[in-house]
């Protein structure tokens, strides 16, 4: 088996720094997406981030001299995972951010643990408890609070639904990975395969749907945002994620769930001038509280799988 080591249950200063770094990289991803949308379409952004992220990960694989699986069956499963957990949900979130603030998208993406439980429980892969049902209900109520003021705005409602759908895709990817991919190779190799196949899926779709970007669209700020999204929000984030799991365990690593929305909301306010209304903030708090309520016990094996927030 190649699963990450359980790691220590306590945090050293270095572990805390890694946790804050990971939460910041994933939280800032929503800002980078927003900046990238100033010149590129959602699919082109995903193609760019996955190309750069895959390059970073391939360098790490080469440096560690990890064995590359040669089974077509393995690559087939990883390709499904790359589309289900990366290419499609990342495109969905980027598309939704054309209609809703980046901070709001991050608050909604905090639903990933709840969606994972819902999918896993429906397949009888997770035990259903009263606390988890209450947590799920509270998280869904949070979504309702966020959507309620915008029921007359079809574009914003559709964007919210799109992000929620992306969390379900993440959940489906976690369940698929648990059943067909987990333990079949080193975690870094699986992550590299995911991001690489996501790029191979996103690139032709970007060319067909959005065409070749114009020179005017490829401004320095746009390219810089996509580069940061690929290097920090994708490649390095995966490396820090698996390092953190090895050091403190999967349960402690999921604390990033609470950091990501906070970083995204603050970044949106500071750099984009976003001001989320009281309903959005109240709904976000309800979502986070729902997650906390549902995760008060140690998570099961499905919950311990990687959850890319963007």
Secondary structure, 3 states (H helix, E strand, C coil): CCCCCCCCCCCCHHHHHHHHHHHHHHHHHHHHHHHHCCCCCHHHHHHHHHHHHHHHHHHHHHHHCCCCCCCHHHHHHHHHHHHHHHHHHHHHHHHHCCCCCHHHHHHHHCCHHHHHHHHHHHCCCCCCCHHHHHHHHHHHHHHHHHHHCCCCCHHHHHHHHHHHHHHHHHHHHHHHHHHHCCCCCCHHHHHHHHHHHHHHHHHHHHHHHCCCCCCCCCCHHHHHHHHHHHHHHHHHHHHHHHHHHHHHCHHHHCCHHHHHHHHHHHHHHHHHCCCCCHHHHHHHHHHHHHHHHHCCCCCCCCCCCCCCCC
